Amino acid sequence: MKKIIDNPHYHIWTDALHLRQLARQTPDQWDRATYVRATIIMAWTAFETAISELLNAHRLGLRFRQNLDDAISNAGLPALNWGSGIWQEVGVLNQRRVDYVHRTSFNIDVMADSSAADSALKTIRDALTDLHAKANAQSPPWLTDDSDRGWMGSAASKSSVYGTGIHAGVNPESPDTLRVVYRDARGEHVHGYHPSSADPEQLARQLLNGLNTPVSYIRVYRGKLLELDWPLRMRGAP
């Protein structure tokens, strides 16, 4: 999935997805447990802040259940069932999160398996979906993101081949020729030269849809003048 990070909740959610993938990839049980704990904490942050925004309720963290019940009541929404189903799972997850953050000196099991990260993300995804449905609001699109490449190592420093396309009949030196460029970990590259009549935004979208590497921006120039500038927030981009 191509990730365009367009809000803070999604940014933190991708942190959690990334950490979960690291937990899956590492052969070391100590590293795995570290990534799992961090996954749960980061995913909860995305969860709690998304709820705060949806219900216009702040400082939910202390006495989370009571504060959320109050916010639900103030919003005129149906009460949550903490005794079964998804909100019971949320209560269990919050207890685990609190243990990791505040109670590690009380013989808490900190050596969790990567399946605990999978379970936490699913619980948060289902709970946010349920809460948005109760509020008659659309679930945030970033909730559907459930993948990450994890550790990329030194892949960015390996040899790569870049091609530049020149549309038939286009002179790259002409002052009204459109030049599409992007920047990845290796630097800025010219993707193609296009006639002046082309739509800059459509050219940028075509490039974005075809990319298989994280980029920090796509730009379209008309000659030497900047016609379109798309800054992009992608995990792994420079």
Helices and strands as residue ranges (DSSP letters): H 8-25, H 29-55, H 64-74, H 85-102, H 114-134, G 141-144, G 155-157, E 165-166, E 178-184, E 187-194, H 200-210, E 217-222, E 225-231
